Amino acid sequence: MNEERSRGKYTLEFKQEAVRQVKAGRAASVVAKTLGMPKASLTNWVRADAKGQLGMTADGKPAPVVTPEQAEIARLRAEVARLKMERDIAKKAAAYFAQDVLQGTPGSGR
């Protein structure tokens, strides 16, 4: 499974929300998977936030201001990713339990 990934661009709001979730106790790997991003980027953001540098660019200047619309889009994208993951888990659970029920059904040939 050799995928080429393009470098993602994330808004400051998106980064802050991801870091907030990690600070709230969720595992960085789970948050990264939910948001569809590399875990390494998230751990870098957590470290930068701890140093008070999350809102800075590489050259030390403040990050560009994010409009409320961009922030809302980032929040909604994160929510969509989380809901898709929850849906996929529910599908797998339903298939597992349906298979279990079918195996125990009289006349199923098993």
N, C-alpha and C positions, 0 to 999 in steps of 0.2 A: 504494500500500500504506500506508494511513493507519490505523495501529493505535493504540488508546488503551491505555496501560499504567498499571497501578496501581502505586503506590509499593511496592516490595518491602521487607520487613523481614527482615534477615539477622542471624543469631546472631553473636556475637563469634568463636566457633569457625569458622564459615563464612568470615568475613572474614579471619581469620588464615590459614586454609588457602589461600584465594585469593591473599593477599599472599605466602605462602610459595612458591606455584607461580611467581609473577612473579619473586621473588628467586632462584629456582632456574634462571632463564634462559628461561622460557616467555614468549612475547609476551603483553602484557596483553590485546590484542584476541582472541587465541586462548583464553586462560583465560576471559575474559568470555563469549565465545560458547559455550564448553564448559559453563559453569555457567549459561547462560541469563540473563545479567544485563547491565546497561549497562556499557560500557567506562569511562565517566566515573566511575561509582561505584567501580570497582576502582582506577582511578588516584588517586582521592581517598583511598582506604584505604591505598594504597602511600605516598602523601605523609604521611598521618597517622601511619603506622607509623614512618616515618623520623624524625618529630618526637617519637615516643614517646606519641602521643595516640590510637592506634587503639582502645584500650579505654575511651575517655572518651565521655560523651554531649556534646551541643552546649553544655550549660551547664557543662562541665568536671568533672562528677561521674563517678565510675567507672561503667562500664556494668554492667547487671544480670548476676548470675552465671548462667551457662548450666549446666543440669544435664547429667550425662553422657549421658542419653537424648537430649536436644536436640542435643548435639554429635554423637552417633552418627547421628542422623537427617540432620543437615546434611552429614556426611561421606558418607553413603550417597546422598543426593540428588546431590551433586557427582559421585560415582562413576557413578550411573545416567546423568547427563547426558553424561559422558565416554564411557561405553559405547554410548549411543545414537548419538553422533556417529561413533564408530568403526564401528558397524554400518552406518550410512548410507553411509559412505565405502566400506565393503566391498561393499555392494549396488551402488553406482554402478560400482565397478571390475568387479564380476562381470558386470554388464549390458554394460559397454563391451567386455570381452574376449569375451563370448558373441556380441555383434554382430560383432566382428572375425572370430571363428571361423566364424560362419554365412556371412559374405561370401566366405570362402575355401573353402567346402564345395562340391564338385562337385554339380551338379544343383540348386543353390539359385536358379538363374536370374539370377545376377549376374555 
